[in-house]
Amino acid sequence: MVIRLTLAATIIVLMSVAPMAQSATSTMGPSARFIPTVPADVTTVTNYHKQSLYDPSNNKIGNILDLMVKKDGRITAAMVGVGGFLDLAEKAVVIPFDALTVNKKNNQRRLTLNTTKDALKNAPGFTYDRVTDMWVSDKSIRNADRKLPQFMDTMPRE
């Protein structure tokens, strides 16, 4: 009798686990594929991310803070940090990724952008929102700040 109950319980568990296993795999992407060689004519994100950015006259105008990647894997924009000192009061602006040019100077890779530091400083700014994991307009942040109560720094009553 005990063996039959154990067998029945095992069958019930297996029947209920099988659909869960199927639904778990259907929500995930396809199985990983492996490529035996590095594709030709590619570069790494390291050649862009956190690299200095120069104007056509080789003056440093900023640095790459982040890269915007579409769901299909294409990099479409770069977030550029401009101004500030030691990353303090730095402004973040978005530029099209294809506006970046890779040059070599003294056998070193250099990223250039056909603009000036002042033009970047005057471009619309963005701030990284850690709650949404997205870059948001500085204007939306300023508007949200205006909506906060003016007494935020006061101590709570006990």
C-alpha positions as CSV (number, residue, x, y, z in Angstrom):
1,M,0.0,0.0,0.0
2,V,2.8,2.4,0.9
3,I,4.6,1.6,-2.3
4,R,1.5,2.4,-4.3
5,L,1.0,5.8,-2.5
6,T,4.7,6.6,-3.1
7,L,4.4,5.7,-6.7
8,A,1.2,7.7,-7.2
9,A,2.8,10.7,-5.4
10,T,5.8,10.5,-7.7
11,I,3.7,10.3,-10.8
12,I,1.7,13.4,-9.7
13,V,4.8,15.4,-9.0
14,L,6.4,14.4,-12.3
15,M,3.2,15.4,-14.2
16,S,3.0,18.8,-12.5
17,V,6.8,19.5,-13.0
18,A,6.9,18.7,-16.7
19,P,4.6,21.6,-17.8
20,M,6.6,24.0,-15.6
21,A,9.8,22.9,-17.2
22,Q,8.3,23.4,-20.6
23,S,7.0,26.9,-19.8
24,A,10.3,27.9,-18.3
25,T,12.2,27.1,-21.4
26,S,9.7,28.8,-23.7
27,T,10.1,32.1,-21.9
28,M,13.9,32.0,-22.4
29,G,15.7,32.7,-25.6
30,P,17.0,30.1,-28.0
31,S,19.9,27.9,-26.9
32,A,23.3,29.5,-27.1
33,R,25.3,29.0,-30.2
34,F,29.0,29.0,-30.3
35,I,31.2,30.6,-33.0
36,P,34.5,28.8,-33.6
37,T,36.3,32.0,-34.8
38,V,36.0,35.7,-34.1
39,P,34.0,37.3,-36.9
40,A,36.0,39.4,-39.4
41,D,35.7,43.2,-39.5
42,V,34.6,43.7,-35.9
43,T,35.8,45.7,-33.0
44,T,35.3,45.6,-29.3
45,V,33.2,47.9,-27.1
46,T,36.4,48.5,-25.1
47,N,37.7,50.6,-28.0
48,Y,34.8,53.0,-27.3
49,H,33.6,52.7,-23.7
50,K,35.3,55.1,-21.3
51,Q,37.6,56.4,-24.0
52,S,38.5,60.1,-24.5
53,L,36.9,62.0,-27.3
54,Y,38.6,64.7,-29.4
55,D,37.6,67.4,-31.8
56,P,39.2,67.6,-35.3
57,S,42.0,69.8,-33.9
58,N,42.9,67.0,-31.4
59,N,41.6,68.9,-28.3
60,K,39.9,66.7,-25.8
61,I,36.2,67.5,-25.6
62,G,34.8,64.7,-23.5
63,N,34.7,60.9,-22.9
64,I,32.4,58.1,-23.8
65,L,30.2,57.2,-20.8
66,D,27.9,54.6,-22.3
67,L,26.8,53.1,-25.6
68,M,23.1,52.7,-26.5
69,V,22.4,49.2,-28.0
70,K,19.1,48.4,-29.8
71,K,17.4,45.1,-29.2
72,D,18.9,43.7,-32.4
73,G,22.4,44.4,-31.1
74,R,23.3,47.4,-33.1
75,I,25.0,50.3,-31.3
76,T,23.0,53.4,-32.3
77,A,24.2,56.2,-30.0
78,A,26.9,57.1,-27.5
79,M,26.5,59.0,-24.2
80,V,29.3,61.6,-24.0
81,G,30.5,63.2,-20.7
82,V,31.6,66.8,-21.2
83,G,32.9,69.5,-18.8
84,G,33.3,69.1,-15.1
85,F,36.5,68.1,-13.3
86,L,37.3,64.6,-12.2
87,D,33.8,63.6,-13.2
88,L,32.2,66.2,-11.0
89,A,29.6,68.5,-12.6
90,E,30.0,66.5,-15.8
91,K,27.2,66.8,-18.3
92,A,26.1,63.8,-20.3
93,V,24.9,64.3,-23.9
94,V,23.8,61.8,-26.6
95,I,25.4,61.7,-30.0
96,P,24.7,59.3,-32.9
97,F,27.2,56.5,-32.9
98,D,28.0,56.9,-36.6
99,A,29.2,60.5,-35.8
100,L,32.2,59.1,-34.1
101,T,35.4,58.7,-36.2
102,V,38.3,56.4,-35.3
103,N,41.7,57.9,-36.1
104,K,45.2,57.0,-35.2
105,K,47.7,59.5,-33.7
106,N,51.2,58.3,-32.7
107,N,50.0,54.7,-33.2
108,Q,47.2,55.1,-30.8
109,R,43.5,54.9,-31.5
110,R,41.6,58.2,-31.1
111,L,37.9,58.9,-31.2
112,T,37.0,62.1,-32.8
113,L,33.7,64.0,-33.2
114,N,33.2,66.9,-35.6
115,T,32.1,69.4,-33.0
116,T,33.3,71.6,-30.3
117,K,33.3,71.3,-26.5
118,D,31.1,74.3,-26.3
119,A,28.5,72.7,-28.6
120,L,28.5,69.6,-26.5
121,K,28.0,71.7,-23.3
122,N,25.0,73.4,-24.9
123,A,23.4,70.2,-26.1
124,P,20.5,68.7,-24.1
125,G,21.7,66.8,-21.0
126,F,20.8,63.4,-19.6
127,T,21.1,61.7,-16.2
128,Y,21.3,58.0,-15.5
129,D,18.3,56.8,-13.5
130,R,19.3,53.8,-11.4
131,V,15.7,52.9,-10.7
132,T,14.8,52.4,-14.3
133,D,18.3,51.6,-15.6
134,M,17.8,54.2,-18.3
135,W,19.2,57.6,-19.3
136,V,16.6,60.3,-18.8
137,S,16.4,63.9,-19.8
138,D,17.8,66.4,-17.4
139,K,14.6,68.4,-18.0
140,S,12.4,65.5,-16.7
141,I,14.6,65.3,-13.6
142,R,14.3,69.0,-13.0
143,N,10.6,68.9,-13.4
144,A,10.4,66.0,-10.9
145,D,12.5,68.0,-8.4
146,R,10.1,70.9,-8.6
147,K,7.2,68.6,-7.6
148,L,9.0,67.5,-4.4
149,P,7.8,69.2,-1.2
150,Q,10.0,72.1,-0.1
151,F,10.3,70.7,3.4
152,M,12.2,67.5,2.4
153,D,15.2,68.4,4.6
154,T,13.1,68.9,7.8
155,M,13.3,66.4,10.6
156,P,10.2,64.1,11.2
157,R,8.2,64.6,14.4
158,E,8.6,62.1,17.1
